[in-house]
Amino acid sequence: MNLHRAVLGGLLVSGVFLCQIHVPTAMGQVRPRVSEAVNEAQRITLNGNVHPLARTEFDRGAVAESNV
């Protein structure tokens, strides 16, 4: 009986802890990740983030409506 009570107590504590983490996130109380306005003059191109075959020479055109 004591083991059963200890397991239930542990589950209760774990549940309360997880609710404290999840509820603020679910309620939209997440800190904004964009810290400042986007400055178009400071944009850069990242190299190496596109697959090498994603080039115009391999483009086959639009996909047929039936294949979407």
All heavy atoms as TSV, in Angstrom:
chain	resi	resn	atom	element	x	y	z
A	1	MET	N	N	0.827	-1.195	0.000
A	1	MET	CA	C	0.000	0.000	0.000
A	1	MET	C	C	0.865	1.251	0.000
A	1	MET	O	O	0.538	2.216	-0.650
A	1	MET	CB	C	-0.931	-0.046	1.215
A	1	MET	CG	C	-1.924	1.058	1.218
A	1	MET	SD	S	-3.020	0.905	-0.187
A	1	MET	CE	C	-4.460	1.645	0.414
A	2	ASN	N	N	1.986	1.211	0.724
A	2	ASN	CA	C	2.847	2.382	0.773
A	2	ASN	C	C	3.505	2.639	-0.580
A	2	ASN	O	O	3.683	3.790	-0.981
A	2	ASN	CB	C	3.921	2.235	1.846
A	2	ASN	CG	C	3.330	2.380	3.239
A	2	ASN	OD1	O	2.275	2.994	3.400
A	2	ASN	ND2	N	3.994	1.815	4.224
A	3	LEU	N	N	3.871	1.572	-1.290
A	3	LEU	CA	C	4.466	1.725	-2.623
A	3	LEU	C	C	3.436	2.316	-3.581
A	3	LEU	O	O	3.748	3.220	-4.359
A	3	LEU	CB	C	4.967	0.381	-3.140
A	3	LEU	CG	C	5.579	0.388	-4.541
A	3	LEU	CD1	C	6.795	1.305	-4.573
A	3	LEU	CD2	C	5.957	-1.004	-4.966
A	4	HIS	N	N	2.220	1.835	-3.491
A	4	HIS	CA	C	1.144	2.342	-4.337
A	4	HIS	C	C	0.926	3.837	-4.077
A	4	HIS	O	O	0.792	4.632	-5.009
A	4	HIS	CB	C	-0.140	1.551	-4.064
A	4	HIS	CG	C	-1.301	1.962	-4.902
A	4	HIS	ND1	N	-1.342	1.721	-6.250
A	4	HIS	CD2	C	-2.452	2.612	-4.582
A	4	HIS	CE1	C	-2.483	2.200	-6.727
A	4	HIS	NE2	N	-3.180	2.734	-5.720
A	5	ARG	N	N	0.916	4.218	-2.836
A	5	ARG	CA	C	0.724	5.621	-2.459
A	5	ARG	C	C	1.906	6.473	-2.928
A	5	ARG	O	O	1.723	7.598	-3.395
A	5	ARG	CB	C	0.552	5.737	-0.946
A	5	ARG	CG	C	0.151	7.109	-0.488
A	5	ARG	CD	C	-0.169	7.128	0.968
A	5	ARG	NE	N	-1.515	6.560	1.139
A	5	ARG	CZ	C	-2.099	6.384	2.290
A	5	ARG	NH1	N	-1.460	6.656	3.400
A	5	ARG	NH2	N	-3.300	5.905	2.363
A	6	ALA	N	N	3.123	5.941	-2.854
A	6	ALA	CA	C	4.311	6.679	-3.293
A	6	ALA	C	C	4.292	6.892	-4.805
A	6	ALA	O	O	4.636	7.963	-5.305
A	6	ALA	CB	C	5.572	5.947	-2.872
A	7	VAL	N	N	3.878	5.854	-5.544
A	7	VAL	CA	C	3.808	5.974	-7.003
A	7	VAL	C	C	2.764	6.999	-7.397
A	7	VAL	O	O	3.002	7.853	-8.262
A	7	VAL	CB	C	3.513	4.602	-7.641
A	7	VAL	CG1	C	3.184	4.746	-9.116
A	7	VAL	CG2	C	4.694	3.674	-7.453
A	8	LEU	N	N	1.605	6.959	-6.774
A	8	LEU	CA	C	0.563	7.936	-7.074
A	8	LEU	C	C	1.016	9.355	-6.726
A	8	LEU	O	O	0.745	10.301	-7.465
A	8	LEU	CB	C	-0.730	7.594	-6.334
A	8	LEU	CG	C	-1.511	6.413	-6.887
A	8	LEU	CD1	C	-2.740	6.155	-6.030
A	8	LEU	CD2	C	-1.904	6.650	-8.328
A	9	GLY	N	N	1.710	9.496	-5.611
A	9	GLY	CA	C	2.226	10.811	-5.232
A	9	GLY	C	C	3.247	11.324	-6.237
A	9	GLY	O	O	3.245	12.499	-6.612
A	10	GLY	N	N	4.115	10.430	-6.711
A	10	GLY	CA	C	5.105	10.814	-7.719
A	10	GLY	C	C	4.452	11.223	-9.026
A	10	GLY	O	O	4.873	12.179	-9.673
A	11	LEU	N	N	3.416	10.490	-9.430
A	11	LEU	CA	C	2.696	10.849	-10.647
A	11	LEU	C	C	2.002	12.196	-10.511
A	11	LEU	O	O	1.981	12.989	-11.451
A	11	LEU	CB	C	1.675	9.765	-10.993
A	11	LEU	CG	C	2.246	8.458	-11.533
A	11	LEU	CD1	C	1.140	7.425	-11.689
A	11	LEU	CD2	C	2.951	8.686	-12.851
A	12	LEU	N	N	1.446	12.451	-9.349
A	12	LEU	CA	C	0.774	13.727	-9.115
A	12	LEU	C	C	1.770	14.883	-9.195
A	12	LEU	O	O	1.518	15.889	-9.854
A	12	LEU	CB	C	0.079	13.719	-7.752
A	12	LEU	CG	C	-0.636	15.003	-7.369
A	12	LEU	CD1	C	-1.795	15.261	-8.321
A	12	LEU	CD2	C	-1.126	14.937	-5.948
A	13	VAL	N	N	2.918	14.726	-8.566
A	13	VAL	CA	C	3.940	15.772	-8.596
A	13	VAL	C	C	4.437	15.980	-10.019
A	13	VAL	O	O	4.599	17.112	-10.480
A	13	VAL	CB	C	5.110	15.419	-7.646
A	13	VAL	CG1	C	6.288	16.347	-7.846
A	13	VAL	CG2	C	4.629	15.471	-6.204
A	14	SER	N	N	4.655	14.888	-10.754
A	14	SER	CA	C	5.100	14.987	-12.143
A	14	SER	C	C	4.057	15.687	-13.004
A	14	SER	O	O	4.391	16.524	-13.842
A	14	SER	CB	C	5.381	13.612	-12.727
A	14	SER	OG	O	6.407	12.976	-12.006
A	15	GLY	N	N	2.810	15.351	-12.810
A	15	GLY	CA	C	1.734	15.976	-13.579
A	15	GLY	C	C	1.641	17.463	-13.329
A	15	GLY	O	O	1.467	18.256	-14.256
A	16	VAL	N	N	1.758	17.867	-12.072
A	16	VAL	CA	C	1.710	19.293	-11.734
A	16	VAL	C	C	2.889	20.015	-12.365
A	16	VAL	O	O	2.752	21.097	-12.933
A	16	VAL	CB	C	1.688	19.497	-10.199
A	16	VAL	CG1	C	1.901	20.949	-9.833
A	16	VAL	CG2	C	0.379	18.978	-9.622
A	17	PHE	N	N	4.064	19.413	-12.325
A	17	PHE	CA	C	5.250	20.023	-12.916
A	17	PHE	C	C	5.079	20.198	-14.422
A	17	PHE	O	O	5.366	21.259	-14.979
A	17	PHE	CB	C	6.480	19.159	-12.619
A	17	PHE	CG	C	7.740	19.669	-13.254
A	17	PHE	CD1	C	8.369	20.802	-12.770
A	17	PHE	CD2	C	8.285	19.017	-14.349
A	17	PHE	CE1	C	9.522	21.280	-13.355
A	17	PHE	CE2	C	9.443	19.472	-14.941
A	17	PHE	CZ	C	10.063	20.614	-14.443
A	18	LEU	N	N	4.592	19.155	-15.112
A	18	LEU	CA	C	4.396	19.246	-16.556
A	18	LEU	C	C	3.334	20.273	-16.920
A	18	LEU	O	O	3.459	20.980	-17.928
A	18	LEU	CB	C	4.043	17.879	-17.127
A	18	LEU	CG	C	5.180	16.856	-17.110
A	18	LEU	CD1	C	4.670	15.494	-17.567
A	18	LEU	CD2	C	6.331	17.311	-17.979
A	19	CYS	N	N	2.307	20.395	-16.122
A	19	CYS	CA	C	1.271	21.400	-16.385
A	19	CYS	C	C	1.837	22.809	-16.253
A	19	CYS	O	O	1.456	23.704	-16.995
A	19	CYS	CB	C	0.090	21.221	-15.439
A	19	CYS	SG	S	-0.945	19.817	-15.882
A	20	GLN	N	N	2.737	23.026	-15.325
A	20	GLN	CA	C	3.339	24.349	-15.163
A	20	GLN	C	C	4.174	24.721	-16.378
A	20	GLN	O	O	4.311	25.886	-16.705
A	20	GLN	CB	C	4.197	24.394	-13.907
A	20	GLN	CG	C	3.399	24.386	-12.638
A	20	GLN	CD	C	4.289	24.354	-11.409
A	20	GLN	OE1	O	5.474	24.065	-11.491
A	20	GLN	NE2	N	3.711	24.658	-10.265
A	21	ILE	N	N	4.743	23.737	-17.050
A	21	ILE	CA	C	5.530	24.007	-18.245
A	21	ILE	C	C	4.615	24.192	-19.452
A	21	ILE	O	O	4.796	25.101	-20.252
A	21	ILE	CB	C	6.517	22.848	-18.508
A	21	ILE	CG1	C	7.569	22.809	-17.410
A	21	ILE	CG2	C	7.191	22.997	-19.868
A	21	ILE	CD1	C	8.464	21.600	-17.485
A	22	HIS	N	N	3.618	23.330	-19.600
A	22	HIS	CA	C	2.808	23.301	-20.805
A	22	HIS	C	C	1.748	24.398	-20.849
A	22	HIS	O	O	1.511	24.981	-21.901
A	22	HIS	CB	C	2.145	21.933	-20.945
A	22	HIS	CG	C	1.252	21.836	-22.142
A	22	HIS	ND1	N	1.736	21.863	-23.413
A	22	HIS	CD2	C	-0.095	21.752	-22.252
A	22	HIS	CE1	C	0.716	21.783	-24.263
A	22	HIS	NE2	N	-0.386	21.711	-23.577
A	23	VAL	N	N	1.100	24.710	-19.757
A	23	VAL	CA	C	-0.022	25.643	-19.766
A	23	VAL	C	C	0.378	27.031	-20.254
A	23	VAL	O	O	-0.306	27.591	-21.109
A	23	VAL	CB	C	-0.709	25.688	-18.385
A	23	VAL	CG1	C	-1.709	26.820	-18.298
A	23	VAL	CG2	C	-1.391	24.359	-18.107
A	24	PRO	N	N	1.478	27.649	-19.787
A	24	PRO	CA	C	1.814	28.975	-20.329
A	24	PRO	C	C	2.081	28.941	-21.830
A	24	PRO	O	O	1.713	29.868	-22.550
A	24	PRO	CB	C	3.082	29.366	-19.565
A	24	PRO	CG	C	3.036	28.574	-18.319
A	24	PRO	CD	C	2.354	27.292	-18.683
A	25	THR	N	N	2.669	27.868	-22.326
A	25	THR	CA	C	2.923	27.747	-23.753
A	25	THR	C	C	1.609	27.614	-24.510
A	25	THR	O	O	1.405	28.248	-25.541
A	25	THR	CB	C	3.814	26.528	-24.040
A	25	THR	OG1	O	5.012	26.664	-23.284
A	25	THR	CG2	C	4.144	26.415	-25.504
A	26	ALA	N	N	0.708	26.806	-23.999
A	26	ALA	CA	C	-0.571	26.605	-24.663
A	26	ALA	C	C	-1.427	27.862	-24.618
A	26	ALA	O	O	-2.240	28.093	-25.504
A	26	ALA	CB	C	-1.315	25.443	-24.001
A	27	MET	N	N	-1.242	28.682	-23.640
A	27	MET	CA	C	-2.015	29.912	-23.504
A	27	MET	C	C	-1.416	31.066	-24.311
A	27	MET	O	O	-1.900	32.177	-24.255
A	27	MET	CB	C	-2.121	30.308	-22.032
A	27	MET	CG	C	-2.810	29.285	-21.164
A	27	MET	SD	S	-4.514	28.992	-21.630
A	27	MET	CE	C	-5.244	30.523	-21.150
A	28	GLY	N	N	-0.347	30.817	-25.036
A	28	GLY	CA	C	0.241	31.844	-25.882
A	28	GLY	C	C	1.167	32.783	-25.149
A	28	GLY	O	O	1.431	33.886	-25.620
A	29	GLN	N	N	1.667	32.415	-24.012
A	29	GLN	CA	C	2.544	33.277	-23.240
A	29	GLN	C	C	4.004	32.949	-23.530
A	29	GLN	O	O	4.818	32.835	-22.635
A	29	GLN	CB	C	2.245	33.127	-21.753
A	29	GLN	CG	C	0.840	33.518	-21.385
A	29	GLN	CD	C	0.535	33.218	-19.939
A	29	GLN	OE1	O	1.359	32.694	-19.219
A	29	GLN	NE2	N	-0.667	33.545	-19.523
A	30	VAL	N	N	4.327	32.823	-24.799
A	30	VAL	CA	C	5.677	32.503	-25.206
A	30	VAL	C	C	6.397	33.806	-25.544
A	30	VAL	O	O	5.835	34.685	-26.182
A	30	VAL	CB	C	5.669	31.566	-26.436
A	30	VAL	CG1	C	7.071	31.261	-26.898
A	30	VAL	CG2	C	4.920	30.296	-26.104
A	31	ARG	N	N	7.626	33.901	-25.118
A	31	ARG	CA	C	8.419	35.095	-25.381
A	31	ARG	C	C	8.641	35.246	-26.888
A	31	ARG	O	O	8.964	34.273	-27.564
A	31	ARG	CB	C	9.756	34.958	-24.664
A	31	ARG	CG	C	10.493	36.252	-24.472
A	31	ARG	CD	C	11.743	36.026	-23.689
A	31	ARG	NE	N	12.663	35.259	-24.535
A	31	ARG	CZ	C	13.693	34.580	-24.092
A	31	ARG	NH1	N	13.954	34.517	-22.829
A	31	ARG	NH2	N	14.472	33.925	-24.918
A	32	PRO	N	N	8.479	36.441	-27.459
A	32	PRO	CA	C	8.699	36.631	-28.896
A	32	PRO	C	C	10.131	36.281	-29.290
A	32	PRO	O	O	11.078	36.622	-28.585
A	32	PRO	CB	C	8.438	38.113	-29.123
A	32	PRO	CG	C	7.743	38.604	-27.908
A	32	PRO	CD	C	8.072	37.665	-26.799
A	33	ARG	N	N	10.289	35.602	-30.420
A	33	ARG	CA	C	11.619	35.194	-30.871
A	33	ARG	C	C	12.271	36.223	-31.774
A	33	ARG	O	O	13.477	36.221	-31.952
A	33	ARG	CB	C	11.518	33.855	-31.574
A	33	ARG	CG	C	11.123	32.744	-30.616
A	33	ARG	CD	C	11.174	31.395	-31.294
A	33	ARG	NE	N	10.852	30.360	-30.350
A	33	ARG	CZ	C	9.691	29.741	-30.292
A	33	ARG	NH1	N	8.746	30.051	-31.125
A	33	ARG	NH2	N	9.487	28.798	-29.395
A	34	VAL	N	N	11.482	37.096	-32.395
A	34	VAL	CA	C	12.031	38.163	-33.219
A	34	VAL	C	C	12.241	39.357	-32.300
A	34	VAL	O	O	11.302	39.946	-31.793
A	34	VAL	CB	C	11.082	38.523	-34.381
A	34	VAL	CG1	C	11.653	39.650	-35.214
A	34	VAL	CG2	C	10.810	37.303	-35.227
A	35	SER	N	N	13.506	39.703	-32.091
A	35	SER	CA	C	13.824	40.712	-31.079
A	35	SER	C	C	13.854	42.136	-31.608
A	35	SER	O	O	13.819	43.081	-30.833
A	35	SER	CB	C	15.173	40.384	-30.428
A	35	SER	OG	O	16.182	40.371	-31.419
A	36	GLU	N	N	13.924	42.304	-32.930
A	36	GLU	CA	C	13.953	43.664	-33.488
A	36	GLU	C	C	13.343	43.642	-34.883
A	36	GLU	O	O	13.132	42.583	-35.462
A	36	GLU	CB	C	15.383	44.195	-33.529
A	36	GLU	CG	C	16.326	43.336	-34.339
A	36	GLU	CD	C	17.773	43.788	-34.209
A	36	GLU	OE1	O	18.259	43.930	-33.083
A	36	GLU	OE2	O	18.383	43.994	-35.254
A	37	ALA	N	N	13.079	44.827	-35.427
A	37	ALA	CA	C	12.489	44.937	-36.756
A	37	ALA	C	C	13.473	44.433	-37.811
A	37	ALA	O	O	14.686	44.555	-37.656
A	37	ALA	CB	C	12.113	46.377	-37.041
A	38	VAL	N	N	12.942	43.887	-38.894
A	38	VAL	CA	C	13.776	43.388	-39.984
A	38	VAL	C	C	14.292	44.581	-40.786
A	38	VAL	O	O	13.529	45.427	-41.227
A	38	VAL	CB	C	12.983	42.434	-40.902
A	38	VAL	CG1	C	13.818	42.004	-42.086
A	38	VAL	CG2	C	12.494	41.239	-40.113
A	39	ASN	N	N	15.605	44.620	-40.956
A	39	ASN	CA	C	16.236	45.682	-41.738
A	39	ASN	C	C	16.598	45.098	-43.101
A	39	ASN	O	O	17.492	44.273	-43.213
A	39	ASN	CB	C	17.482	46.200	-41.015
A	39	ASN	CG	C	18.115	47.366	-41.733
A	39	ASN	OD1	O	17.791	47.673	-42.875
A	39	ASN	ND2	N	19.027	48.027	-41.048
A	40	GLU	N	N	15.877	45.521	-44.149
A	40	GLU	CA	C	16.096	44.980	-45.487
A	40	GLU	C	C	17.517	45.225	-45.986
A	40	GLU	O	O	18.030	44.482	-46.807
A	40	GLU	CB	C	15.083	45.572	-46.465
A	40	GLU	CG	C	13.640	45.193	-46.178
A	40	GLU	CD	C	13.355	43.726	-46.433
A	40	GLU	OE1	O	14.007	43.129	-47.297
A	40	GLU	OE2	O	12.467	43.179	-45.760
A	41	ALA	N	N	18.185	46.265	-45.504
A	41	ALA	CA	C	19.544	46.580	-45.946
A	41	ALA	C	C	20.574	45.612	-45.360
A	41	ALA	O	O	21.698	45.541	-45.842
A	41	ALA	CB	C	19.897	48.021	-45.570
A	42	GLN	N	N	20.218	44.872	-44.322
A	42	GLN	CA	C	21.159	43.969	-43.664
A	42	GLN	C	C	20.896	42.501	-43.985
A	42	GLN	O	O	21.445	41.624	-43.338
A	42	GLN	CB	C	21.116	44.167	-42.155
A	42	GLN	CG	C	21.634	45.510	-41.715
A	42	GLN	CD	C	21.599	45.642	-40.204
A	42	GLN	OE1	O	20.835	44.971	-39.530
A	42	GLN	NE2	N	22.433	46.520	-39.685
A	43	ARG	N	N	20.070	42.224	-44.988
A	43	ARG	CA	C	19.799	40.829	-45.353
A	43	ARG	C	C	20.999	40.219	-46.054
A	43	ARG	O	O	21.730	40.906	-46.766
A	43	ARG	CB	C	18.586	40.747	-46.275
A	43	ARG	CG	C	17.318	41.079	-45.576
A	43	ARG	CD	C	16.097	40.894	-46.413
A	43	ARG	NE	N	16.330	40.599	-47.811
A	43	ARG	CZ	C	15.388	40.206	-48.647
A	43	ARG	NH1	N	14.165	40.060	-48.230
A	43	ARG	NH2	N	15.657	39.966	-49.911
A	44	ILE	N	N	21.200	38.906	-45.848
A	44	ILE	CA	C	22.287	38.186	-46.506
A	44	ILE	C	C	21.739	36.890	-47.089
A	44	ILE	O	O	20.675	36.420	-46.695
A	44	ILE	CB	C	23.450	37.865	-45.530
A	44	ILE	CG1	C	22.962	36.977	-44.388
A	44	ILE	CG2	C	24.092	39.140	-45.004
A	44	ILE	CD1	C	24.071	36.423	-43.548
A	45	THR	N	N	22.464	36.312	-48.022
A	45	THR	CA	C	22.107	35.020	-48.598
A	45	THR	C	C	22.947	33.947	-47.924
A	45	THR	O	O	24.164	34.070	-47.837
A	45	THR	CB	C	22.387	35.013	-50.115
A	45	THR	OG1	O	21.628	36.052	-50.716
A	45	THR	CG2	C	22.007	33.684	-50.725
A	46	LEU	N	N	22.284	32.907	-47.445
A	46	LEU	CA	C	22.989	31.805	-46.811
A	46	LEU	C	C	23.369	30.781	-47.866
A	46	LEU	O	O	22.528	30.303	-48.626
A	46	LEU	CB	C	22.113	31.146	-45.748
A	46	LEU	CG	C	21.703	32.031	-44.580
A	46	LEU	CD1	C	20.745	31.282	-43.673
A	46	LEU	CD2	C	22.916	32.487	-43.816
A	47	ASN	N	N	24.615	30.448	-47.951
A	47	ASN	CA	C	25.090	29.458	-48.910
A	47	ASN	C	C	24.960	28.055	-48.341
A	47	ASN	O	O	25.137	27.840	-47.148
A	47	ASN	CB	C	26.557	29.720	-49.273
A	47	ASN	CG	C	26.729	31.018	-50.016
A	47	ASN	OD1	O	25.882	31.383	-50.822
A	47	ASN	ND2	N	27.812	31.722	-49.743
A	48	GLY	N	N	24.644	27.100	-49.220
A	48	GLY	CA	C	24.601	25.710	-48.796
A	48	GLY	C	C	23.308	25.270	-48.169
A	48	GLY	O	O	23.245	24.182	-47.610
A	49	ASN	N	N	22.238	26.067	-48.229
A	49	ASN	CA	C	20.989	25.651	-47.595
A	49	ASN	C	C	19.947	25.192	-48.613
A	49	ASN	O	O	18.802	24.989	-48.274
A	49	ASN	CB	C	20.421	26.770	-46.717
A	49	ASN	CG	C	20.056	28.000	-47.517
A	49	ASN	OD1	O	20.486	28.162	-48.641
A	49	ASN	ND2	N	19.261	28.869	-46.935
A	50	VAL	N	N	20.354	25.022	-49.882
A	50	VAL	CA	C	19.464	24.539	-50.935
A	50	VAL	C	C	20.094	23.290	-51.548
A	50	VAL	O	O	21.303	23.243	-51.773
A	50	VAL	CB	C	19.259	25.629	-52.016
A	50	VAL	CG1	C	18.372	25.120	-53.127
A	50	VAL	CG2	C	18.660	26.882	-51.402
A	51	HIS	N	N	19.278	22.296	-51.810
A	51	HIS	CA	C	19.776	21.059	-52.414
A	51	HIS	C	C	20.446	21.374	-53.748
A	51	HIS	O	O	19.951	22.200	-54.522
A	51	HIS	CB	C	18.620	20.077	-52.606
A	51	HIS	CG	C	19.081	18.695	-52.925
A	51	HIS	ND1	N	19.445	18.315	-54.186
A	51	HIS	CD2	C	19.244	17.604	-52.132
A	51	HIS	CE1	C	19.810	17.043	-54.178
A	51	HIS	NE2	N	19.693	16.592	-52.937
A	52	PRO	N	N	21.557	20.726	-54.072
A	52	PRO	CA	C	22.287	21.029	-55.305
A	52	PRO	C	C	21.475	20.798	-56.582
A	52	PRO	O	O	21.738	21.420	-57.599
A	52	PRO	CB	C	23.496	20.099	-55.271
A	52	PRO	CG	C	23.477	19.408	-53.978
A	52	PRO	CD	C	22.243	19.745	-53.249
A	53	LEU	N	N	20.483	19.921	-56.550
A	53	LEU	CA	C	19.666	19.675	-57.733
A	53	LEU	C	C	18.489	20.642	-57.862
A	53	LEU	O	O	17.739	20.568	-58.844
A	53	LEU	CB	C	19.150	18.228	-57.732
A	53	LEU	CG	C	20.230	17.145	-57.828
A	53	LEU	CD1	C	19.605	15.767	-57.754
A	53	LEU	CD2	C	21.040	17.314	-59.098
A	54	ALA	N	N	18.316	21.523	-56.915
A	54	ALA	CA	C	17.226	22.509	-56.976
A	54	ALA	C	C	17.696	23.712	-57.782
A	54	ALA	O	O	17.907	24.802	-57.264
A	54	ALA	CB	C	16.799	22.909	-55.566
A	55	ARG	N	N	17.843	23.484	-59.091
A	55	ARG	CA	C	18.288	24.548	-60.001
A	55	ARG	C	C	17.297	24.632	-61.160
A	55	ARG	O	O	16.564	23.679	-61.450
A	55	ARG	CB	C	19.690	24.250	-60.526
A	55	ARG	CG	C	20.739	24.211	-59.428
A	55	ARG	CD	C	22.133	24.131	-59.993
A	55	ARG	NE	N	22.295	23.029	-60.943
A	55	ARG	CZ	C	23.206	22.076	-60.841
A	55	ARG	NH1	N	24.062	22.082	-59.845
A	55	ARG	NH2	N	23.285	21.121	-61.744
A	56	THR	N	N	17.304	25.751	-61.850
A	56	THR	CA	C	16.348	25.956	-62.942
A	56	THR	C	C	16.540	24.956	-64.065
A	56	THR	O	O	15.579	24.600	-64.746
A	56	THR	CB	C	16.459	27.375	-63.494
A	56	THR	OG1	O	17.804	27.628	-63.889
A	56	THR	CG2	C	16.050	28.399	-62.461
A	57	GLU	N	N	17.732	24.459	-64.294
A	57	GLU	CA	C	17.968	23.505	-65.380
A	57	GLU	C	C	17.265	22.169	-65.143
A	57	GLU	O	O	17.036	21.405	-66.077
A	57	GLU	CB	C	19.465	23.276	-65.586
A	57	GLU	CG	C	20.153	22.676	-64.374
A	57	GLU	CD	C	21.669	22.751	-64.471
A	57	GLU	OE1	O	22.209	23.828	-64.202
A	57	GLU	OE2	O	22.269	21.717	-64.806
A	58	PHE	N	N	16.911	21.873	-63.902
A	58	PHE	CA	C	16.208	20.631	-63.573
A	58	PHE	C	C	14.706	20.840	-63.375
A	58	PHE	O	O	13.993	19.901	-63.054
A	58	PHE	CB	C	16.803	19.996	-62.318
A	58	PHE	CG	C	18.251	19.635	-62.464
A	58	PHE	CD1	C	19.212	20.256	-61.697
A	58	PHE	CD2	C	18.656	18.685	-63.377
A	58	PHE	CE1	C	20.548	19.929	-61.817
A	58	PHE	CE2	C	19.992	18.341	-63.526
A	58	PHE	CZ	C	20.947	18.971	-62.746
A	59	ASP	N	N	14.227	22.048	-63.576
A	59	ASP	CA	C	12.807	22.367	-63.378
A	59	ASP	C	C	11.978	21.733	-64.489
A	59	ASP	O	O	12.287	21.881	-65.668
A	59	ASP	CB	C	12.610	23.874	-63.364
A	59	ASP	CG	C	11.205	24.266	-62.958
A	59	ASP	OD1	O	10.426	23.376	-62.560
A	59	ASP	OD2	O	10.892	25.459	-63.048
A	60	ARG	N	N	10.955	20.994	-64.136
A	60	ARG	CA	C	10.085	20.329	-65.120
A	60	ARG	C	C	8.790	21.085	-65.345
A	60	ARG	O	O	7.896	20.579	-66.010
A	60	ARG	CB	C	9.771	18.916	-64.661
A	60	ARG	CG	C	10.971	18.044	-64.564
A	60	ARG	CD	C	10.549	16.643	-64.241
A	60	ARG	NE	N	11.678	15.847	-63.780
A	60	ARG	CZ	C	11.544	14.637	-63.308
A	60	ARG	NH1	N	10.372	14.069	-63.209
A	60	ARG	NH2	N	12.617	13.979	-62.905
A	61	GLY	N	N	8.637	22.246	-64.754
A	61	GLY	CA	C	7.422	23.044	-64.949
A	61	GLY	C	C	6.392	22.773	-63.878
A	61	GLY	O	O	6.645	22.117	-62.871
A	62	ALA	N	N	5.189	23.287	-64.119
A	62	ALA	CA	C	4.102	23.172	-63.156
A	62	ALA	C	C	3.617	21.737	-63.055
A	62	ALA	O	O	3.659	20.984	-64.040
A	62	ALA	CB	C	2.969	24.094	-63.543
A	63	VAL	N	N	3.116	21.376	-61.900
A	63	VAL	CA	C	2.564	20.040	-61.665
A	63	VAL	C	C	1.106	20.038	-62.109
A	63	VAL	O	O	0.385	20.999	-61.886
A	63	VAL	CB	C	2.668	19.669	-60.168
A	63	VAL	CG1	C	2.017	18.333	-59.881
A	63	VAL	CG2	C	4.107	19.677	-59.727
A	64	ALA	N	N	0.686	18.962	-62.743
A	64	ALA	CA	C	-0.710	18.849	-63.176
A	64	ALA	C	C	-1.631	18.869	-61.954
A	64	ALA	O	O	-1.276	18.383	-60.879
A	64	ALA	CB	C	-0.902	17.559	-63.956
A	65	GLU	N	N	-2.791	19.428	-62.147
A	65	GLU	CA	C	-3.766	19.555	-61.041
A	65	GLU	C	C	-4.119	18.197	-60.453
A	65	GLU	O	O	-4.379	18.066	-59.273
A	65	GLU	CB	C	-5.010	20.278	-61.543
A	65	GLU	CG	C	-5.934	20.757	-60.450
A	65	GLU	CD	C	-5.329	21.862	-59.594
A	65	GLU	OE1	O	-4.552	22.679	-60.102
A	65	GLU	OE2	O	-5.656	21.907	-58.386
A	66	SER	N	N	-4.123	17.146	-61.252
A	66	SER	CA	C	-4.492	15.809	-60.783
A	66	SER	C	C	-3.405	15.201	-59.893
A	66	SER	O	O	-3.655	14.260	-59.163
A	66	SER	CB	C	-4.745	14.882	-61.960
A	66	SER	OG	O	-3.572	14.757	-62.748
A	67	ASN	N	N	-2.186	15.735	-59.936
A	67	ASN	CA	C	-1.080	15.200	-59.133
A	67	ASN	C	C	-0.908	15.923	-57.817
A	67	ASN	O	O	-0.009	15.594	-57.056
A	67	ASN	CB	C	0.236	15.272	-59.914
A	67	ASN	CG	C	0.231	14.350	-61.111
A	67	ASN	OD1	O	-0.528	13.397	-61.153
A	67	ASN	ND2	N	1.058	14.645	-62.079
A	68	VAL	N	N	-1.716	16.898	-57.554
A	68	VAL	CA	C	-1.555	17.690	-56.328
A	68	VAL	C	C	-2.230	17.030	-55.178
A	68	VAL	O	O	-3.134	16.367	-55.178
A	68	VAL	CB	C	-2.075	19.127	-56.515
A	68	VAL	CG1	C	-1.985	19.914	-55.231
A	68	VAL	CG2	C	-1.315	19.793	-57.617
